[in-house]
Amino acid sequence: MDFPTAPPVAAPTPSLPHHDDEQDHDLAQVRGISDRDATREARDQVVGQRPGTLVISPRALRPRLFLYSYDEQHMLEEEYDTYEALIDYFRAHPEQRHWIDIRGYNNLHLMEQLMADFDIHPLQMEDVLGDYQRAKVELFDENRLFLVSRMTEFTDSRDIDDDQLSIFTGANYVLTFQDDYEDCLDSVRQRLRSGFSSIRRRPSLYLAYALTDVVLDHYYPTMAAIGDYIETLEDRTLSDRPSRRLLSRILQVKKDIVRFRRLVYPEREKIAEVLRMPDEVVPEEIKVFFRDCYDHAIQAMDLAESYRESVSSLVDLYMSNQSNRMNEVMKVLTIISSIFIPLSFVVGLYGMNFQREGPDGRINYLNMPELYSPIGYPVLIVVLVVIVIGQLVYFYRKGWLSDK
């Protein structure tokens, strides 16, 4: 079968509105929530519902429909306003290979149309719309694949943003779903536009590999950005006055790296499962390329492990630096206290009120006679200064005043 046969549809296919930048901006503002809140929102919506129930998230964007039809000599790229026009062209050209790219989920009727036309199981479409699935691969209808990947990006707000890419393969098509208009797949589109691309000469499954490979390749810029940020944090940690906010940033990067590892590990397992599939499903000539993806996934995991150790060491360095600063403060305070201890002793000694004359009028010459000396006060000041200088010289010779 070159392409799936569409069953009769009771209701007409709805037309999708034209792309509107202002509306997209408003919807993007609605989507401006954290990934943790988005995941919790998606999970809360499906708790207790029947398996396979399709739920559209309120933060979902309206769908945009893109079709890339190609063979070795020709390539057509177009964005369609209606799904009906897209599927008509798809059915009219079974001799070509097609990439149907759906960006945005906010049209339940359209999702049901796609399920019917491409024979997608409700549980699989539920995974697509849930948008928080881990990377995986499923085999259905003997030779068709359902793959899920996580696209990552290190944002300007210094955290990792990830989006789901769902891929369905067929005899002459690849169907992809994603919840955002922007993605990391432009390099694949550029390769399709080139007349020398191997994608246009190989089966449609090769396009699924190319999409997976691009997602994996974008893990490296993400990790490189994290590595640069770790070096920046390390420089700040070694500065004279690291702030408590710095520690919170270090811990946040540590969480991002752990989260990134949780994204990469299922990706490696997914590709390993693809490599274990029979040659009737994934030919050996395609498995060669997936083996390269497997190597990339392992390298990304190694980088994640390395950065996690670096961040853990950075936390220890921060705590050690804080402890050293505290020791320096305590050293200064101790030296100051040590200087004033003998001074306080001398001042306290001469502050005692011993009477010079006894009750019988006789003079007690041993009761601090220097208090009545005309130069007693200047002599006492000189003595105190000599004590301070003597202590500083002693501390310096001991090395207590040095930073080394």
C-alpha positions in Angstrom: 0.0 0.0 0.0 1.5 3.3 -1.1 -0.6 5.5 1.1 -3.4 5.0 3.7 -7.0 4.9 2.6 -9.2 7.4 4.3 -12.5 6.2 5.6 -15.7 8.1 5.0 -16.0 11.2 7.2 -19.3 12.4 8.5 -18.4 16.0 9.0 -16.4 18.2 6.5 -12.8 18.9 7.3 -12.5 22.3 9.0 -10.5 25.0 7.4 -7.6 26.4 9.3 -7.1 30.2 9.5 -4.2 31.9 8.0 -1.0 32.4 10.0 -1.4 35.6 12.2 1.7 36.9 13.9 -0.3 38.9 16.5 -2.3 35.8 17.4 0.8 33.7 17.7 2.3 36.2 20.0 -0.8 36.1 22.3 -0.7 32.3 22.2 3.0 32.3 23.0 2.2 34.4 26.1 -0.3 31.8 27.1 2.4 29.1 26.7 4.8 31.1 28.9 4.8 28.7 31.8 7.5 26.4 33.1 8.0 22.9 31.8 7.2 21.5 35.2 3.8 23.3 35.3 3.1 22.2 31.7 3.9 18.5 32.6 1.7 18.7 35.7 -1.1 20.3 33.7 -1.0 17.6 31.1 -1.0 14.8 33.7 -3.8 16.3 35.6 -6.0 16.4 32.6 -5.8 12.7 31.9 -6.0 11.3 35.4 -8.9 8.8 35.7 -9.9 9.1 32.0 -10.3 6.2 29.6 -7.1 5.2 27.8 -6.9 6.7 24.4 -9.0 9.8 25.3 -7.7 12.8 23.4 -7.3 16.0 25.4 -6.1 19.2 23.9 -4.0 21.4 26.3 -5.3 24.9 26.7 -1.8 26.2 26.0 -1.6 24.4 22.6 -1.1 26.4 19.5 -3.4 26.2 16.5 -2.1 23.8 13.9 0.0 24.8 10.9 0.2 22.3 8.1 3.4 21.8 6.0 3.9 19.3 3.2 7.2 18.4 1.6 6.8 16.1 -1.4 9.9 14.9 -3.1 11.6 12.4 -5.4 15.1 12.4 -7.0 14.2 15.0 -9.5 11.5 17.2 -7.9 10.7 18.7 -4.6 7.5 20.6 -3.6 7.3 22.6 -0.3 4.0 24.3 0.7 2.1 25.4 3.8 -1.6 24.5 3.5 -4.5 26.5 4.9 -6.8 23.4 5.0 -6.1 19.8 5.8 -8.4 18.8 2.9 -6.2 20.3 0.3 -3.1 18.7 1.8 -4.5 15.2 2.0 -5.9 15.5 -1.6 -2.4 16.3 -2.9 -0.9 13.5 -0.8 -3.4 10.9 -2.3 -3.0 12.2 -5.8 0.8 11.6 -5.8 1.5 8.1 -4.4 4.7 7.9 -6.5 6.4 10.6 -4.5 7.6 10.5 -0.9 6.0 13.0 1.5 6.9 14.7 4.8 3.7 16.0 6.5 4.8 18.3 9.3 2.0 19.3 11.8 3.0 22.1 14.1 0.5 22.8 16.9 -2.3 20.7 18.4 -5.2 23.0 19.1 -7.7 21.3 16.8 -9.2 18.1 18.1 -11.2 17.4 14.9 -8.0 17.7 12.8 -6.2 15.2 15.1 -9.1 12.7 14.7 -8.9 13.2 10.9 -5.2 12.3 11.0 -5.9 9.3 13.1 -8.5 8.0 10.6 -6.5 8.8 7.4 -3.2 7.4 8.7 -4.5 4.6 10.8 -3.0 6.0 14.1 -4.0 4.2 17.3 -5.8 6.4 19.9 -3.1 5.5 22.5 -0.4 6.8 20.1 -2.3 10.0 19.4 -2.8 10.4 23.2 1.0 10.2 23.5 1.4 12.8 20.8 -1.0 15.3 22.4 0.3 14.6 26.0 3.6 16.1 24.9 5.6 14.8 27.9 6.5 11.3 26.6 10.0 10.0 27.0 11.9 9.0 23.9 10.6 5.7 22.6 9.9 3.6 19.5 6.9 1.4 18.7 6.3 -1.0 15.8 2.7 -1.2 14.5 1.1 -2.7 11.3 4.2 -4.9 10.8 6.4 -2.3 9.1 5.4 1.1 10.4 7.1 2.9 13.3 6.1 5.4 15.9 9.1 7.3 17.3 9.2 10.0 20.0 12.2 12.3 20.5 12.9 15.2 22.8 14.3 18.4 21.2 16.4 20.4 23.6 17.7 24.0 23.8 19.6 25.9 26.4 17.7 29.1 26.7 18.7 32.7 27.5 17.2 32.2 30.9 19.9 29.7 31.7 17.8 26.5 31.7 17.0 23.6 29.4 13.9 23.8 27.3 12.7 20.6 25.6 9.9 19.9 23.1 8.5 16.6 21.9 8.8 15.5 18.3 6.5 12.6 17.3 7.3 10.7 14.1 5.1 8.2 12.2 6.5 6.4 9.3 4.8 4.7 6.3 5.6 3.3 2.9 5.9 6.6 1.2 5.5 9.2 4.0 6.7 10.5 7.3 4.2 12.3 9.6 5.6 14.5 12.3 3.9 16.3 15.2 5.3 19.1 17.5 3.7 21.6 19.7 5.7 24.7 18.7 6.2 26.5 15.4 10.0 26.8 15.9 12.2 23.7 16.0 15.7 22.4 15.2 14.8 20.7 11.9 15.7 23.5 9.5 18.8 21.6 8.4 16.7 18.7 7.2 14.5 21.0 5.3 17.6 22.6 3.6 18.8 19.2 2.7 15.5 18.4 1.1 15.6 21.6 -0.9 19.1 20.6 -2.2 19.1 18.5 -5.4 22.0 16.5 -4.1 20.5 15.3 -0.9 20.6 11.6 -0.1 17.2 12.0 1.6 15.6 12.4 -1.8 17.2 9.2 -3.1 16.4 6.9 -0.2 13.3 5.4 1.4 11.0 7.5 3.6 12.5 5.7 6.7 15.7 7.5 6.0 14.0 10.8 6.5 12.9 9.5 10.0 16.5 8.7 10.7 17.6 12.2 9.5 15.1 13.9 11.8 16.3 11.7 14.8 19.9 12.5 13.9 19.3 16.2 13.9 17.6 16.1 17.3 20.6 14.2 18.7 23.1 16.6 17.0 21.4 19.5 18.7 22.2 17.9 22.1 25.8 19.0 21.6 25.2 22.8 21.3 23.0 22.5 24.3 25.8 20.8 26.3 28.3 23.2 24.9 26.2 26.1 26.2 25.9 24.4 29.6 29.7 23.9 29.6 30.4 27.5 28.9 28.0 28.5 31.6 29.7 26.2 34.1 33.0 27.8 33.4 31.4 31.2 34.0 30.1 30.0 37.3 33.5 28.6 38.2 35.1 31.9 37.6 32.5 33.6 39.8 33.0 31.0 42.5 36.7 31.7 42.6 36.1 35.4 42.9 36.6 37.2 46.3 33.0 37.5 47.1 30.7 34.7 45.7 27.1 35.5 46.5 24.4 33.1 47.7 22.6 33.7 44.4 25.5 32.1 42.8 24.9 28.9 44.8 21.3 28.8 43.6 22.4 29.1 40.0 24.9 26.3 40.4 22.2 24.1 41.9 19.8 25.0 39.1 22.4 24.0 36.5 22.9 20.7 38.3 19.2 20.0 38.1 19.2 20.9 34.4 22.1 18.5 33.7 20.3 15.7 35.6 17.2 16.5 33.6 19.2 16.5 30.3 20.5 13.0 31.2 17.0 11.8 31.7 16.2 13.0 28.2 19.3 11.4 26.6 19.1 8.0 28.3 15.7 7.0 26.7 17.0 8.3 23.4 19.8 5.8 23.5 17.5 3.0 24.4 15.1 3.9 21.6 17.8 3.7 19.0 19.1 0.4 20.4 15.6 -1.0 20.0 15.5 0.2 16.4 18.8 -1.6 15.8 17.3 -4.8 17.2 14.3 -4.8 14.8 14.2 -7.3 11.9 15.6 -6.2 8.5 12.1 -6.4 7.1 11.1 -3.4 9.2 14.4 -1.5 9.3 16.7 -2.5 6.4 20.4 -3.0 7.1 21.3 0.0 4.9 19.3 2.2 7.3 20.5 0.5 10.5 24.0 1.7 9.6 22.9 5.3 10.0 21.0 4.5 13.2 24.2 3.0 14.6 25.8 6.4 14.1 22.9 8.0 16.1 23.5 5.5 18.8 27.1 6.6 19.1 26.0 10.2 19.3 23.6 9.4 22.1 26.4 7.7 24.1 28.7 10.7 23.6 25.9 13.0 24.8 25.4 10.9 27.9 29.2 10.9 28.6 29.1 14.7 28.3 26.2 14.9 30.7 28.0 12.7 33.2 31.1 14.8 32.9 29.2 18.1 33.4 27.3 16.6 36.4 30.6 15.8 38.1 31.9 19.3 37.3 28.9 20.9 38.8 29.2 18.7 41.9 32.8 19.8 42.2 31.7 23.4 41.7 29.3 23.1 44.7 32.2 21.7 46.8 34.4 24.5 45.6 31.8 27.1 46.5 31.4 25.7 50.0 35.2 25.5 50.4 35.6 29.1 49.3 32.9 30.2 51.7 34.6 28.3 54.5 37.9 29.9 53.6 36.4 33.3 53.7 34.9 32.6 57.1 38.3 31.4 58.3 39.8 34.6 57.1 37.2 36.7 58.9 37.7 34.7 62.1 41.5 35.1 61.7 41.2 38.9 61.5 38.8 38.9 64.5 41.1 36.7 66.5 44.1 38.9 65.8 42.2 42.0 66.8 41.1 40.3 70.0 44.6 39.1 70.7 45.9 42.7 70.3 43.3 44.1 72.7 43.7 41.5 75.4 47.0 42.8 76.9 45.8 46.4 76.4 42.6 45.7 78.2 44.6 44.1 81.0 46.9 47.1 81.4 43.9 49.6 81.3 41.9 47.5 83.7 44.8 47.2 86.0 45.2 51.0 86.3 41.5 51.4 86.6 41.5 49.9 90.1 40.8 52.5 92.8 43.5 51.9 95.4 43.8 54.8 97.9 47.2 56.5 98.1 46.5 57.7 101.7 45.5 55.4 104.5 42.9 56.1 107.1 45.6 57.3 109.5 46.9 59.8 106.9 50.0 57.9 106.0 51.0 57.6 102.3 51.0 54.1 100.7 53.8 54.3 98.3 53.1 50.9 96.7 49.6 51.8 95.6 50.3 52.8 91.9 52.7 55.7 92.5 52.9 56.2 88.7 49.4 57.6 88.7 50.8 60.7 90.3 53.7 61.0 88.0 53.5 64.1 85.6 54.5 61.9 82.6 52.5 58.8 83.7 49.8 59.1 81.0 52.3 59.5 78.0 54.4 56.6 79.4 51.3 54.4 79.5 50.4 55.3 75.9 53.9 54.5 74.8 53.8 51.2 76.6 50.5 50.3 75.0 51.8 51.2 71.5 55.0 49.1 72.1 52.8 46.1 73.1 50.7 46.4 69.9 53.8 46.7 67.7 55.4 43.8 69.4 52.4 41.6 68.9 52.1 42.6 65.2 55.8 41.7 64.7 55.3 38.4 66.4 52.2 37.6 64.3 54.0 38.5 61.1 57.0 36.3 61.9 54.5 33.4 62.5 52.9 34.1 59.1 49.5 34.8 60.6 49.2 38.1 58.8 50.0 36.6 55.3 47.3 35.3 52.9 49.6 32.5 51.7 
